[in-house]
Amino acid sequence: MATENSDARGNDSSLWARLGWFRRSSRRTRQEELTRALIHQLSCVTDEIRHANLLQHHRITADETDRAMADPALAAVMSTLPGLSDNKRRQILYVNRRYATVMLGYRIGSYGWDELIGHLRVLGRNSVFAEYWQATSEHRRSLPNQSLEARVGRAVDVIMEELAEDPDEWWVVGPPPEPDS
């Protein structure tokens, strides 16, 4: 009989030990789930802050561009292209601002790659944009090869080549390369 009691107590102890392990395991699992959720939320907040910073930077740049377009002396400071008339310089500054706005929409997630390319196809039909794009080709050569600006630049180069070959079928041009993530 003494053996039965010690076996029963041993089984009770084993059961309590297993329950304790289960509780610790469940607690650890719950802590891991909470940590993952917290990291995800922190990542979302970080993205929102980055987007807010991009928007603020765009506002500052747009304000500077507005002032430059209104004052030829400031436009000469902002523009790096030589030999432009005041009107042409204002057009180039504005088309650069328009390009930056389209890029901003992609950067903050307002639309994806395909829609970005669609906006750029339409913009590429504009003769001032075509002139701007050609005049700034050297600027783009200085970009890091894998940067978003460089990847978009290569896609726009393809768009501009296709538009030059057949401007009447701008909507039929083949898809530019996907972004290299």
Accessible surface in RSA format (square Angstrom, percent):
REM  Atomic radii and reference values for relative SASA: ProtOr
REM  Chains: A
REM  Algorithm: Lee & Richards
REM  Probe-radius: 1.40
REM  Slices: 20
REM RES _ NUM      All-atoms   Total-Side   Main-Chain    Non-polar    All polar
REM                ABS   REL    ABS   REL    ABS   REL    ABS   REL    ABS   REL
RES MET A   1   181.53  94.0 142.16  94.1  39.37  93.7 110.12  93.6  71.40  94.6
RES ALA A   2    83.08  76.4  68.89 106.3  14.19  32.3  75.63 106.5   7.45  19.7
RES THR A   3    94.99  67.6  90.88  92.1   4.11   9.8  60.08  80.7  34.91  52.8
RES GLU A   4   124.90  71.7 118.46  89.6   6.44  15.3  44.00  85.1  80.90  66.1
RES ASN A   5    87.04  60.0  86.23  83.3   0.81   2.0   7.44  17.9  79.60  76.9
RES SER A   6    55.11  46.6  46.51  62.1   8.60  19.8  35.25  75.1  19.86  27.8
RES ASP A   7    83.09  58.2  77.21  76.9   5.88  13.9  24.33  57.3  58.77  58.6
RES ALA A   8    52.16  48.0  45.99  71.0   6.17  14.0  51.08  71.9   1.07   2.8
RES ARG A   9   150.46  63.2 149.58  76.2   0.88   2.1  70.39  96.2  80.07  48.5
RES GLY A  10    38.94  48.0   0.00   N/A  38.94  48.0  33.36  91.5   5.58  12.5
RES ASN A  11   101.01  69.7  98.98  95.7   2.03   4.9  24.08  57.9  76.93  74.4
RES ASP A  12    78.67  55.1  78.49  78.1   0.18   0.4  12.02  28.3  66.64  66.5
RES SER A  13    71.06  60.0  61.44  82.0   9.62  22.2  37.36  79.6  33.69  47.2
RES SER A  14    47.63  40.2  39.92  53.3   7.71  17.8  27.23  58.0  20.40  28.6
RES LEU A  15    86.57  48.2  86.57  61.9   0.00   0.0  86.57  60.8   0.00   0.0
RES TRP A  16   154.15  61.9 147.61  71.4   6.54  15.4 127.57  68.0  26.58  43.1
RES ALA A  17    65.70  60.4  48.96  75.6  16.74  38.1  61.55  86.7   4.15  11.0
RES ARG A  18   146.52  61.5 143.18  73.0   3.34   8.0  71.73  98.0  74.79  45.3
RES LEU A  19    65.07  36.2  64.65  46.2   0.42   1.1  65.02  45.7   0.05   0.1
RES GLY A  20    16.45  20.3   0.00   N/A  16.45  20.3  15.93  43.7   0.52   1.2
RES TRP A  21   152.92  61.4 152.88  74.0   0.04   0.1 129.09  68.8  23.83  38.7
RES PHE A  22   123.02  61.5 123.02  76.2   0.00   0.0 123.02  74.6   0.00   0.0
RES ARG A  23   133.56  56.1 129.14  65.8   4.41  10.5  47.14  64.4  86.42  52.4
RES ARG A  24   123.66  51.9 120.86  61.6   2.81   6.7  46.08  63.0  77.58  47.0
RES SER A  25    28.08  23.7  27.20  36.3   0.89   2.0   1.59   3.4  26.50  37.1
RES SER A  26    48.04  40.6  38.28  51.1   9.76  22.5  36.21  77.1  11.83  16.6
RES ARG A  27   135.36  56.8 129.28  65.9   6.08  14.5  53.50  73.1  81.86  49.6
RES ARG A  28   131.90  55.4 130.27  66.4   1.64   3.9  45.84  62.7  86.06  52.2
RES THR A  29    63.45  45.1  63.11  64.0   0.33   0.8  42.29  56.8  21.16  32.0
RES ARG A  30   130.90  55.0 129.69  66.1   1.21   2.9  49.28  67.4  81.62  49.5
RES GLN A  31   101.04  56.5  99.06  72.4   1.98   4.7  33.40  71.1  67.64  51.3
RES GLU A  32    82.91  47.6  79.86  60.4   3.05   7.3  30.27  58.6  52.64  43.0
RES GLU A  33    76.53  43.9  70.24  53.1   6.29  15.0  24.57  47.5  51.96  42.4
RES LEU A  34    91.22  50.8  87.44  62.6   3.78   9.5  87.97  61.8   3.24   8.7
RES THR A  35    70.59  50.2  68.02  69.0   2.57   6.1  46.07  61.9  24.52  37.1
RES ARG A  36   141.79  59.5 136.32  69.5   5.48  13.0  72.15  98.6  69.64  42.2
RES ALA A  37    48.44  44.5  40.24  62.1   8.20  18.6  47.55  67.0   0.89   2.4
RES LEU A  38   117.54  65.5 115.79  82.8   1.75   4.4 117.00  82.2   0.55   1.5
RES ILE A  39   106.71  60.7 105.74  78.8   0.97   2.3 106.03  76.4   0.68   1.9
RES HIS A  40   119.02  65.0 114.76  79.8   4.26  10.9  77.12  79.5  41.89  48.7
RES GLN A  41   109.27  61.1 107.80  78.8   1.47   3.5  31.87  67.8  77.40  58.7
RES LEU A  42   111.85  62.3 109.03  78.0   2.81   7.1 111.35  78.2   0.49   1.3
RES SER A  43    55.78  47.1  48.81  65.1   6.97  16.1  24.96  53.1  30.82  43.2
RES CYS A  44    57.68  43.6  54.45  60.7   3.23   7.6  24.92  63.1  32.76  35.3
RES VAL A  45    81.04  53.3  80.21  72.6   0.83   2.0  81.01  70.4   0.02   0.1
RES THR A  46    77.01  54.8  74.79  75.8   2.22   5.3  60.14  80.8  16.87  25.5
RES ASP A  47    62.99  44.1  62.93  62.6   0.06   0.1   8.82  20.8  54.16  54.0
RES GLU A  48   113.91  65.4 110.76  83.8   3.15   7.5  41.98  81.2  71.93  58.7
RES ILE A  49    98.98  56.3  97.27  72.5   1.72   4.1  98.98  71.3   0.00   0.0
RES ARG A  50   117.65  49.4 114.71  58.5   2.94   7.0  62.23  85.1  55.42  33.6
RES HIS A  51    36.06  19.7  36.06  25.1   0.00   0.0  26.16  27.0   9.90  11.5
RES ALA A  52    54.48  50.1  47.86  73.9   6.62  15.1  50.88  71.7   3.60   9.5
RES ASN A  53    92.40  63.7  87.07  84.1   5.34  12.9  24.67  59.4  67.73  65.5
RES LEU A  54    43.98  24.5  41.66  29.8   2.32   5.8  42.53  29.9   1.45   3.9
RES LEU A  55    59.59  33.2  59.10  42.3   0.49   1.2  59.10  41.5   0.49   1.3
RES GLN A  56    87.87  49.1  87.87  64.2   0.00   0.0  36.89  78.5  50.98  38.7
RES HIS A  57   119.80  65.5 117.08  81.4   2.72   7.0  79.44  81.9  40.36  47.0
RES HIS A  58    35.24  19.3  33.53  23.3   1.70   4.4  22.50  23.2  12.73  14.8
RES ARG A  59   132.40  55.6 130.07  66.3   2.33   5.5  56.93  77.8  75.47  45.7
RES ILE A  60    86.16  49.0  84.61  63.0   1.55   3.7  85.93  61.9   0.23   0.6
RES THR A  61    47.84  34.0  47.84  48.5   0.00   0.0  41.92  56.3   5.92   8.9
RES ALA A  62    11.23  10.3  10.15  15.7   1.08   2.5  10.94  15.4   0.29   0.8
RES ASP A  63    73.82  51.7  72.28  71.9   1.54   3.6   9.99  23.5  63.83  63.7
RES GLU A  64    75.96  43.6  72.05  54.5   3.91   9.3  16.22  31.4  59.74  48.8
RES THR A  65     7.30   5.2   7.30   7.4   0.00   0.0   1.08   1.4   6.22   9.4
RES ASP A  66    61.78  43.3  55.65  55.4   6.13  14.5  26.34  62.0  35.43  35.3
RES ARG A  67   134.89  56.6 130.58  66.6   4.32  10.3  61.14  83.6  73.76  44.7
RES ALA A  68     2.12   1.9   1.96   3.0   0.16   0.4   1.96   2.8   0.16   0.4
RES MET A  69    32.87  17.0  29.62  19.6   3.25   7.7  25.39  21.6   7.48   9.9
RES ALA A  70    86.34  79.4  49.29  76.1  37.05  84.3  59.60  83.9  26.74  70.8
RES ASP A  71    57.24  40.1  55.93  55.7   1.31   3.1  16.25  38.2  40.99  40.9
RES PRO A  72    58.49  42.6  53.21  48.5   5.28  19.2  54.55  45.0   3.94  24.5
RES ALA A  73    69.87  64.2  54.45  84.0  15.42  35.1  64.09  90.3   5.78  15.3
RES LEU A  74    79.88  44.5  78.25  56.0   1.63   4.1  78.25  55.0   1.63   4.4
RES ALA A  75     1.56   1.4   1.56   2.4   0.00   0.0   1.56   2.2   0.00   0.0
RES ALA A  76    59.09  54.3  42.71  65.9  16.37  37.2  43.42  61.1  15.66  41.5
RES VAL A  77   124.62  82.0  97.95  88.7  26.68  64.3 104.79  91.0  19.83  53.8
RES MET A  78    64.72  33.5  41.38  27.4  23.34  55.6  46.56  39.6  18.15  24.0
RES SER A  79    16.49  13.9   1.52   2.0  14.97  34.5   4.09   8.7  12.40  17.4
RES THR A  80   101.65  72.3  70.95  71.9  30.70  73.2  72.94  98.0  28.70  43.4
RES LEU A  81    20.78  11.6  17.80  12.7   2.99   7.5  18.59  13.1   2.19   5.9
RES PRO A  82   120.53  87.8  97.02  88.4  23.51  85.5 106.74  88.1  13.79  85.7
RES GLY A  83    83.67 103.2   0.00   N/A  83.67 103.2  43.72 120.0  39.95  89.5
RES LEU A  84    38.35  21.4  22.92  16.4  15.43  38.8  25.20  17.7  13.15  35.4
RES SER A  85    70.92  59.9  53.31  71.2  17.60  40.5  55.81 118.8  15.11  21.2
RES ASP A  86    76.03  53.3  68.85  68.5   7.18  17.0  16.08  37.8  59.95  59.8
RES ASN A  87    99.09  68.3  96.23  93.0   2.87   6.9  24.51  59.0  74.58  72.1
RES LYS A  88    53.82  26.3  52.39  32.1   1.44   3.4  33.18  29.9  20.64  22.0
RES ARG A  89    29.01  12.2  29.01  14.8   0.00   0.0   0.63   0.9  28.38  17.2
RES ARG A  90    72.47  30.4  71.56  36.5   0.90   2.2  24.06  32.9  48.40  29.3
RES GLN A  91    82.38  46.1  76.23  55.7   6.15  14.6  26.26  55.9  56.12  42.6
RES ILE A  92     8.07   4.6   8.07   6.0   0.00   0.0   8.07   5.8   0.00   0.0
RES LEU A  93    14.74   8.2  13.86   9.9   0.88   2.2  13.93   9.8   0.81   2.2
RES TYR A  94   118.27  55.2 118.27  67.3   0.00   0.0  75.61  56.8  42.66  52.6
RES VAL A  95     9.69   6.4   9.27   8.4   0.42   1.0   9.67   8.4   0.01   0.0
RES ASN A  96    62.21  42.9  62.21  60.1   0.00   0.0   5.91  14.2  56.30  54.4
RES ARG A  97    62.01  26.0  58.25  29.7   3.76   8.9  10.15  13.9  51.87  31.4
RES ARG A  98    94.22  39.6  91.79  46.8   2.43   5.8  25.70  35.1  68.52  41.5
RES TYR A  99    13.17   6.1  13.17   7.5   0.00   0.0  12.62   9.5   0.54   0.7
RES ALA A 100    34.75  31.9  30.07  46.4   4.67  10.6  32.93  46.4   1.82   4.8
RES THR A 101    49.26  35.0  46.25  46.9   3.01   7.2  40.17  54.0   9.08  13.7
RES VAL A 102     4.17   2.7   2.96   2.7   1.21   2.9   4.17   3.6   0.00   0.0
RES MET A 103     0.38   0.2   0.38   0.2   0.00   0.0   0.38   0.3   0.00   0.0
RES LEU A 104    17.10   9.5  17.10  12.2   0.00   0.0  17.10  12.0   0.00   0.0
RES GLY A 105     9.22  11.4   0.00   N/A   9.22  11.4   8.86  24.3   0.36   0.8
RES TYR A 106    47.55  22.2  40.37  23.0   7.18  18.7  18.35  13.8  29.20  36.0
RES ARG A 107    73.11  30.7  58.80  30.0  14.30  34.1  15.39  21.0  57.72  35.0
RES ILE A 108    40.68  23.1  27.15  20.2  13.53  32.6  27.19  19.6  13.49  36.6
RES GLY A 109    57.48  70.9   0.00   N/A  57.48  70.9  28.58  78.4  28.90  64.7
RES SER A 110    76.59  64.7  37.13  49.5  39.46  90.9  28.10  59.8  48.48  67.9
RES TYR A 111    36.74  17.2  24.48  13.9  12.27  31.9  29.69  22.3   7.05   8.7
RES GLY A 112    42.83  52.8   0.00   N/A  42.83  52.8  33.70  92.5   9.13  20.5
RES TRP A 113    20.87   8.4  14.80   7.2   6.07  14.3  13.85   7.4   7.02  11.4
RES ASP A 114   111.94  78.4  99.99  99.5  11.95  28.3  39.27  92.4  72.67  72.5
RES GLU A 115    94.84  54.4  85.98  65.0   8.86  21.1  34.03  65.8  60.81  49.6
RES LEU A 116     0.00   0.0   0.00   0.0   0.00   0.0   0.00   0.0   0.00   0.0
RES ILE A 117     6.17   3.5   6.17   4.6   0.00   0.0   6.17   4.4   0.00   0.0
RES GLY A 118    29.52  36.4   0.00   N/A  29.52  36.4  28.14  77.2   1.38   3.1
RES HIS A 119    64.86  35.4  58.00  40.3   6.86  17.5  44.68  46.1  20.17  23.5
RES LEU A 120     0.06   0.0   0.00   0.0   0.06   0.1   0.00   0.0   0.06   0.2
RES ARG A 121    30.00  12.6  30.00  15.3   0.00   0.0   8.24  11.3  21.76  13.2
RES VAL A 122    90.12  59.3  85.79  77.7   4.33  10.4  85.79  74.5   4.33  11.7
RES LEU A 123    22.98  12.8  19.54  14.0   3.44   8.6  22.74  16.0   0.24   0.6
RES GLY A 124     4.83   6.0   0.00   N/A   4.83   6.0   0.01   0.0   4.83  10.8
RES ARG A 125   129.90  54.5  96.30  49.1  33.60  80.0  17.85  24.4 112.05  67.9
RES ASN A 126    71.43  49.3  63.03  60.9   8.40  20.2  14.55  35.0  56.88  55.0
RES SER A 127    89.93  76.0  76.26 101.8  13.67  31.5  52.94 112.7  37.00  51.8
RES VAL A 128    27.42  18.0  27.11  24.5   0.31   0.7  27.42  23.8   0.00   0.0
RES PHE A 129     0.00   0.0   0.00   0.0   0.00   0.0   0.00   0.0   0.00   0.0
RES ALA A 130    37.33  34.3  32.94  50.8   4.39  10.0  33.44  47.1   3.89  10.3
RES GLU A 131    71.16  40.9  65.10  49.3   6.06  14.4  35.41  68.5  35.75  29.2
RES TYR A 132    13.59   6.3  13.59   7.7   0.00   0.0   3.61   2.7   9.97  12.3
RES TRP A 133    11.49   4.6  11.49   5.6   0.00   0.0  11.49   6.1   0.00   0.0
RES GLN A 134   144.16  80.6 132.46  96.8  11.70  27.9  44.58  94.9  99.58  75.5
RES ALA A 135    46.59  42.8  21.59  33.3  25.00  56.9  33.67  47.4  12.92  34.2
RES THR A 136    14.66  10.4  14.66  14.9   0.00   0.0  14.66  19.7   0.00   0.0
RES SER A 137    39.28  33.2  37.17  49.6   2.11   4.8  21.24  45.2  18.03  25.3
RES GLU A 138   116.49  66.9 108.26  81.9   8.23  19.6  57.30 110.8  59.19  48.3
RES HIS A 139    79.28  43.3  67.45  46.9  11.83  30.3  69.24  71.4  10.04  11.7
RES ARG A 140    39.59  16.6  31.72  16.2   7.88  18.8  26.31  36.0  13.28   8.0
RES ARG A 141   165.80  69.6 131.95  67.3  33.85  80.6  62.71  85.7 103.09  62.5
RES SER A 142    96.10  81.2  59.56  79.5  36.53  84.2  53.10 113.1  42.99  60.2
RES LEU A 143    54.97  30.6  42.48  30.4  12.48  31.4  42.72  30.0  12.24  32.9
RES PRO A 144    95.00  69.2  82.57  75.3  12.43  45.2  94.93  78.4   0.07   0.4
RES ASN A 145    99.47  68.6  89.85  86.8   9.62  23.2  33.44  80.5  66.03  63.8
RES GLN A 146   108.80  60.8  98.37  71.9  10.43  24.8  65.30 139.0  43.50  33.0
RES SER A 147    32.99  27.9  21.56  28.8  11.43  26.3  31.97  68.1   1.02   1.4
RES LEU A 148    32.66  18.2  27.93  20.0   4.73  11.9  27.93  19.6   4.73  12.7
RES GLU A 149    51.48  29.6  50.31  38.1   1.17   2.8  23.01  44.5  28.47  23.2
RES ALA A 150     9.57   8.8   5.79   8.9   3.79   8.6   8.31  11.7   1.26   3.3
RES ARG A 151    38.33  16.1  34.56  17.6   3.77   9.0   4.04   5.5  34.29  20.8
RES VAL A 152     0.00   0.0   0.00   0.0   0.00   0.0   0.00   0.0   0.00   0.0
RES GLY A 153     2.54   3.1   0.00   N/A   2.54   3.1   2.54   7.0   0.00   0.0
RES ARG A 154    86.62  36.4  84.17  42.9   2.45   5.8  63.62  87.0  23.00  13.9
RES ALA A 155     0.10   0.1   0.10   0.2   0.00   0.0   0.10   0.1   0.00   0.0
RES VAL A 156     0.01   0.0   0.01   0.0   0.00   0.0   0.01   0.0   0.00   0.0
RES ASP A 157    55.59  38.9  53.66  53.4   1.93   4.6  17.86  42.0  37.73  37.6
RES VAL A 158    48.98  32.2  48.98  44.3   0.00   0.0  48.98  42.6   0.00   0.0
RES ILE A 159     0.34   0.2   0.34   0.3   0.00   0.0   0.34   0.2   0.00   0.0
RES MET A 160    30.11  15.6  25.79  17.1   4.33  10.3  26.13  22.2   3.98   5.3
RES GLU A 161   109.37  62.8 103.90  78.6   5.47  13.0  40.20  77.7  69.18  56.5
RES GLU A 162    47.52  27.3  45.02  34.1   2.50   5.9  20.84  40.3  26.68  21.8
RES LEU A 163    12.64   7.0  10.89   7.8   1.75   4.4  11.14   7.8   1.50   4.0
RES ALA A 164    84.71  77.9  48.54  74.9  36.17  82.3  60.92  85.8  23.79  63.0
RES GLU A 165   145.24  83.4 108.82  82.3  36.42  86.7  47.64  92.2  97.59  79.7
RES ASP A 166    64.22  45.0  63.42  63.1   0.80   1.9  23.86  56.1  40.37  40.3
RES PRO A 167    78.56  57.3  75.96  69.2   2.61   9.5  76.12  62.8   2.44  15.2
RES ASP A 168   120.54  84.4 102.54 102.1  18.00  42.6  28.43  66.9  92.12  91.9
RES GLU A 169    79.85  45.8  78.74  59.6   1.11   2.6  15.58  30.1  64.27  52.5
RES TRP A 170    63.63  25.5  63.60  30.8   0.02   0.1  52.49  28.0  11.14  18.1
RES TRP A 171   171.18  68.7 145.38  70.4  25.80  60.6 132.64  70.7  38.54  62.5
RES VAL A 172    75.27  49.5  56.06  50.8  19.21  46.3  61.38  53.3  13.89  37.7
RES VAL A 173    23.49  15.5   6.09   5.5  17.41  41.9  12.68  11.0  10.81  29.3
RES GLY A 174    31.44  38.8   0.00   N/A  31.44  38.8  24.29  66.6   7.15  16.0
RES PRO A 175   121.29  88.4 101.53  92.6  19.75  71.8 102.17  84.4  19.12 118.8
RES PRO A 176     8.78   6.4   3.61   3.3   5.17  18.8   3.67   3.0   5.11  31.7
RES PRO A 177    73.21  53.4  60.50  55.1  12.71  46.2  72.25  59.7   0.96   5.9
RES GLU A 178   115.39  66.2 103.55  78.3  11.84  28.2  59.96 116.0  55.42  45.2
RES PRO A 179    25.20  18.4  13.49  12.3  11.71  42.6  14.21  11.7  10.99  68.3
RES ASP A 180    75.89  53.2  65.67  65.4  10.22  24.2  23.31  54.9  52.58  52.4
RES SER A 181   149.96 126.7  75.26 100.4  74.70 172.1  75.33 160.4  74.63 104.6
END  Absolute sums over single chains surface
CHAIN  1 A    12327.2      10751.9       1575.3       7163.1       5164.1
END  Absolute sums over all chains
TOTAL         12327.2      10751.9       1575.3       7163.1       5164.1
